[in-house]
Amino acid sequence: MFFTGSGSHRRRTHHEKTIARVGVASLGAALPFLAAASATAAPESVWDAVAQCESSGDWAINTGNGFYGGLQFTASTWAAYGGQEYAPQAHMATKDQQIAIAEKVLAGQGPGAWPQCSVTAGLTAGDAPAQAAAEPTLPATPAARQENAPAKATVVRQRPLTPGTATAYRVAIGDTLSRIAETQHVKGGWQPLYQHNRHAIGPNPDLIYPGQQLTLPSPRTAEPPSSAVPAAAKPVTAPDSQQTGRPAPSTATGYLAPVSAPVTTGYRVAGSNWSSGYHTGVDFAVPTGTGVKAVTSGTVVSAGWAGAYGNQVIIRLTDGKYAQYAHLSSISVAPSQAVTSGQQIGLSGATGNTTGPHLHFEIRETPSYGSDISPQTYLAAHGIQI
């Protein structure tokens, strides 16, 4: 499905791991699927370890959460990499068949397709089989993809390229098409780079993700293009009070709202989407790329990937409470860093388990899940109405 500004999230069960997460979960973009290898490149024991991490080693698992089989494929990934030659869904295929498709995913996307479990299991890019890419299978309607972390993240650079040669490029954390076009000297800037890779990227040039394979068009220039970064490649700025119809947050008490936007899902809303049986925070309807601010001063205790919450930041506030900001597309703070009231800590997004871009915000008694209190009541006590 396409993401919308009124997205929400749900917490996964024990088996609902994070297979994409960057480029695998609910990515409708057409991805190259590769000719099947004659033999498994990664040892079977490594795939067993990945499956143990992803699904407790249950190769026939189907919990109804949209992820299937021991390696937790989505339906779109299973189909895009040729899995339907074996079975309609991954959990209906044999272990060997699931591994065969996983080899193709590994070759096409790298171990980042299983961002946490590949590390746990020791799955590396060197395990990918050497295969020639086939023509991608394009879906009838491209679906939305997980948001990548924009330019504030640390950028891992590729090796220098020789101007005028056609070369594959693996998207790194922090990359945008404009950044890639500039650093790799793509003639004409980001637009020809996007057109050259539209089949892999899909309809939105802003949505690329770490580990995705692109092809740099030829010829390329010897110098970076001088054109400015186009508006389409820039993050969306936070809406102001005139855009939202809401008053700007007051900082008279040293507190403010994390974003200037309406709450779409309130605290303690009941529902089976959440493992606790209710919504443990509030959701703000904001587009991807909206600046997220610290509601007051504090110290960052956690900043990074958090499964169903996607990219999250947890800050210990000066009064001992904890604020959680989840589903971020980009994080701009680090653990142990002191932050001030109103300081931008990241950009909103749709990472983790979510139906669309939004900010999930919690106030907690401890840093841990399950210690939540009402964010509305807490902020209201400090003069902030959300």
C-alpha positions in Angstrom: 0.0 0.0 0.0 1.1 3.6 -0.5 2.0 5.4 2.7 -0.1 8.4 3.8 0.4 11.2 6.3 -2.1 9.6 8.7 -0.1 6.4 9.2 0.0 4.4 12.4 2.0 1.6 13.8 1.5 -1.7 15.5 3.8 -3.8 17.6 4.9 -7.1 16.3 4.6 -10.4 18.1 7.7 -12.4 19.2 8.0 -13.8 15.6 7.6 -10.5 13.8 11.2 -9.6 13.1 12.7 -6.8 11.1 13.4 -8.2 7.6 13.2 -4.8 5.9 13.2 -3.0 7.2 15.4 -1.7 4.6 14.2 -2.8 1.2 12.3 -6.0 2.1 9.2 -5.4 4.2 6.4 -3.9 2.2 8.6 -2.7 -0.6 6.7 -2.6 -3.7 9.6 -1.3 -5.8 10.6 -3.7 -8.4 13.9 -5.3 -7.5 16.1 -7.4 -9.8 15.8 -11.0 -9.2 18.8 -13.1 -10.1 19.3 -16.5 -11.8 19.2 -19.3 -9.3 22.6 -20.5 -8.0 23.5 -24.0 -8.6 24.4 -24.4 -5.0 23.9 -22.5 -1.8 26.7 -19.9 -1.4 26.1 -19.3 2.3 26.5 -22.4 4.5 23.2 -23.9 5.5 24.2 -23.4 9.2 24.3 -19.7 8.6 20.8 -19.7 7.1 19.6 -21.8 10.0 21.0 -19.2 12.4 19.2 -16.4 10.5 16.0 -18.4 10.7 16.5 -19.0 14.4 16.8 -15.3 14.9 14.0 -14.3 12.6 11.4 -16.9 13.4 12.7 -19.2 16.1 13.7 -21.6 13.3 10.1 -22.3 12.2 10.3 -22.6 8.4 6.5 -23.0 8.1 5.5 -20.0 10.2 2.7 -17.7 9.2 1.4 -15.6 12.1 -0.7 -13.4 9.9 1.6 -10.4 10.3 2.6 -10.2 6.6 5.9 -12.1 7.0 6.3 -15.7 5.9 8.6 -18.6 6.5 11.7 -19.2 8.4 13.5 -16.1 6.9 10.4 -13.9 7.1 9.8 -12.9 3.5 7.1 -10.5 2.5 4.8 -11.5 -0.3 6.2 -8.9 -2.6 9.8 -9.9 -2.0 9.0 -13.6 -2.4 7.3 -12.9 -5.7 9.9 -10.4 -7.0 12.8 -12.9 -6.5 11.0 -15.8 -8.1 9.6 -17.6 -5.1 6.2 -18.2 -6.6 7.9 -20.8 -8.9 8.0 -22.9 -5.7 4.9 -21.8 -3.7 2.5 -18.9 -3.5 4.0 -17.8 -0.1 7.3 -18.6 1.5 5.9 -20.6 4.4 4.4 -23.0 1.9 7.8 -23.8 0.4 10.5 -26.1 1.7 13.5 -25.0 3.7 15.8 -25.5 0.7 13.5 -23.5 -1.6 13.3 -20.6 1.0 17.1 -20.6 1.1 17.4 -20.6 -2.7 15.3 -17.4 -2.8 17.2 -15.9 0.2 20.4 -16.4 -1.8 18.9 -14.2 -4.5 17.8 -11.6 -2.0 21.3 -11.6 -0.5 22.9 -11.2 -3.9 20.5 -8.3 -4.8 20.4 -6.5 -1.5 23.2 -7.8 0.7 22.9 -8.9 4.3 21.1 -5.6 5.1 17.9 -7.4 4.1 18.1 -9.0 7.5 19.7 -6.0 9.3 19.9 -7.5 12.8 19.8 -11.2 12.3 22.5 -11.2 9.6 24.9 -9.8 12.2 23.8 -12.3 14.8 24.1 -15.2 12.3 27.4 -14.0 10.7 25.8 -13.6 7.2 28.0 -11.4 5.1 28.0 -9.9 1.6 30.8 -12.3 0.8 28.3 -15.2 1.1 26.3 -14.0 -1.8 26.6 -16.1 -5.0 28.2 -14.6 -8.0 25.3 -14.4 -10.5 24.3 -12.3 -13.5 21.2 -10.0 -12.9 18.1 -10.8 -14.9 15.4 -8.3 -16.0 13.4 -7.3 -13.0 9.8 -8.4 -12.6 7.7 -5.2 -12.3 4.5 -5.3 -10.3 1.4 -3.9 -11.8 1.2 -1.1 -9.2 4.3 -0.1 -7.4 3.9 -0.1 -3.6 5.5 2.1 -1.1 8.9 1.3 0.4 10.5 1.9 3.8 12.1 5.3 4.2 15.9 5.4 4.2 17.9 7.5 6.6 18.6 10.9 5.0 21.8 12.8 4.9 22.3 13.4 8.6 23.5 9.8 9.0 27.1 8.8 8.5 27.8 8.2 4.8 29.8 5.2 3.8 31.5 6.1 0.5 32.0 3.8 -2.4 35.3 3.4 -4.1 36.2 6.2 -6.6 34.8 5.6 -10.1 36.4 6.3 -13.5 34.4 8.9 -15.4 32.5 7.5 -18.4 32.3 3.9 -17.2 29.0 2.1 -16.3 29.3 0.9 -12.7 27.0 -0.6 -10.1 26.5 1.4 -6.9 25.2 0.2 -3.6 23.2 2.8 -1.7 24.8 3.7 1.7 23.3 5.1 4.8 22.7 8.8 4.3 22.6 8.7 0.5 20.2 10.6 -1.6 20.0 10.6 -5.4 21.4 14.2 -5.4 24.3 13.1 -3.2 25.1 10.1 -5.3 24.9 12.1 -8.5 27.3 14.7 -7.1 29.9 12.4 -5.6 29.8 10.0 -8.5 29.9 12.7 -11.2 26.7 11.8 -12.9 26.2 14.0 -15.9 23.0 16.0 -15.6 22.6 15.4 -11.9 20.0 13.3 -10.1 17.3 13.3 -12.8 19.2 11.1 -15.3 20.3 8.9 -12.4 16.7 8.5 -11.3 15.5 7.8 -14.9 18.2 5.2 -15.3 17.1 3.4 -12.2 13.4 4.1 -12.1 12.5 0.4 -12.5 14.3 -0.2 -9.2 13.4 3.0 -7.3 9.8 3.3 -8.2 7.7 6.5 -8.5 9.3 8.5 -5.7 12.9 9.6 -6.2 13.2 10.5 -2.5 12.8 6.9 -1.4 16.0 4.9 -1.8 17.3 2.7 1.0 20.7 1.4 2.2 21.8 -1.7 0.4 19.8 -1.0 -2.7 21.7 -1.6 -6.0 21.7 1.2 -8.5 23.5 1.5 -11.9 25.3 4.7 -12.6 24.6 5.9 -16.2 27.3 6.5 -18.7 28.8 8.8 -19.6 29.6 10.6 -16.4 31.4 13.9 -16.0 34.9 14.4 -14.6 33.6 17.1 -12.3 30.5 17.1 -10.1 27.4 18.8 -11.6 27.0 22.4 -10.5 23.2 22.3 -10.3 21.7 22.9 -7.0 19.9 20.0 -5.1 16.3 20.0 -6.5 13.3 20.4 -4.3 12.3 16.8 -4.9 15.5 15.5 -3.3 15.3 17.8 -0.2 13.7 16.7 3.0 10.2 18.0 3.7 10.4 20.8 6.2 8.3 20.8 9.4 4.9 22.5 8.9 4.5 25.9 10.7 1.5 27.1 12.5 0.0 28.7 9.4 0.2 25.4 7.5 -1.4 23.3 10.3 -3.8 25.8 11.7 -2.3 25.1 15.2 -0.6 27.6 17.4 3.2 27.4 17.6 4.3 25.5 20.7 5.2 27.7 23.7 8.6 27.3 25.4 7.8 29.5 28.4 8.0 26.4 30.7 11.0 24.9 28.9 8.7 22.4 27.2 7.2 22.2 23.7 5.4 19.7 21.4 7.8 17.4 19.4 6.1 18.5 16.2 3.4 21.0 15.2 0.8 18.7 13.9 -2.5 17.1 15.1 -2.7 13.8 17.0 -4.3 11.1 14.9 -4.1 8.2 17.4 -4.4 9.0 21.1 -3.0 7.4 24.2 -4.6 4.2 25.5 -6.7 3.7 22.3 -7.7 0.0 22.5 -7.0 -2.4 19.6 -5.6 -5.7 18.7 -2.8 -4.1 16.6 -0.8 -3.6 19.8 0.6 -6.4 21.9 -0.3 -4.5 25.1 -3.9 -4.3 23.8 -3.8 -0.5 23.7 -1.7 2.4 22.1 1.1 3.2 24.4 1.7 6.7 23.1 0.3 9.3 20.7 0.8 9.5 16.9 1.3 12.8 15.1 0.4 13.1 11.4 3.5 14.5 9.8 5.1 13.7 6.4 8.5 12.0 6.1 11.3 14.5 6.7 9.6 16.7 9.3 12.0 17.9 12.0 11.4 16.3 15.4 12.3 18.3 18.5 13.2 17.3 22.0 10.2 18.3 24.2 12.6 19.5 26.9 16.2 19.1 28.0 17.7 15.8 28.8 20.2 13.1 27.9 19.9 10.6 25.1 19.9 7.0 26.4 19.1 5.2 23.1 19.4 6.1 19.5 19.0 3.6 16.7 17.0 0.7 15.3 14.3 -0.7 17.6 12.4 -3.4 15.7 8.7 -2.5 15.3 9.5 1.1 16.4 12.0 1.5 13.5 14.6 4.2 14.1 13.9 5.6 17.6 15.4 8.0 20.1 14.8 7.7 23.9 15.8 10.7 26.0 15.9 10.8 29.8 14.3 14.1 30.8 15.5 16.4 33.6 12.6 15.2 35.8 13.6 11.6 35.5 10.9 10.7 33.0 11.7 9.3 29.5 10.5 10.5 26.1 10.4 8.1 23.1 10.4 9.3 19.5 9.8 6.4 17.0 9.6 5.6 13.2 12.2 8.2 12.4 13.7 8.3 9.0 16.9 10.0 10.3 18.6 10.3 13.7 20.8 13.3 14.5 21.8 12.6 18.1 23.8 9.9 19.8 23.6 8.0 23.1 24.9 10.0 26.1 24.5 13.3 24.2 22.9 16.1 26.1 20.1 17.8 24.3 18.2 21.1 24.9 14.5 21.9 24.7 13.5 22.3 21.1 16.7 20.8 19.6 16.1 18.7 16.5 16.8 15.1 17.3 15.9 13.6 13.9 13.4 13.5 11.0 10.0 11.8 11.0 9.5 8.8 8.8 7.9 5.4 8.4 10.6 3.0 9.6 9.7 -0.1 11.5 6.2 -1.5 11.6 3.9 1.2 10.3 1.3 1.9 7.7 2.6 5.3 6.8 4.7 8.3 7.8 4.1 9.7 11.3 5.7 10.3 14.6 5.0 8.0 17.5 5.7 9.7 20.8 5.7 8.2 24.3 6.4 9.4 27.9 7.6 6.6 30.1 8.6 6.1 33.7 11.6 4.0 32.6 13.3 3.6 29.2 11.6 0.3 28.7 8.3 -0.6 26.9 5.4 -1.0 29.3 6.1 1.9 31.6 4.1 4.4 29.6 2.1 7.3 31.0 -0.2 9.8 29.2 1.9 12.1 27.0 -1.1 14.6 26.8 -1.4 14.7 30.6 2.4 15.0 31.0 2.8 17.9 28.5 -0.4 19.6 29.8 1.2 19.8 33.2 4.0 21.8 31.6 1.7 24.1 29.7 1.7 22.3 26.4 -1.5 21.1 24.7 -1.4 18.5 22.0 
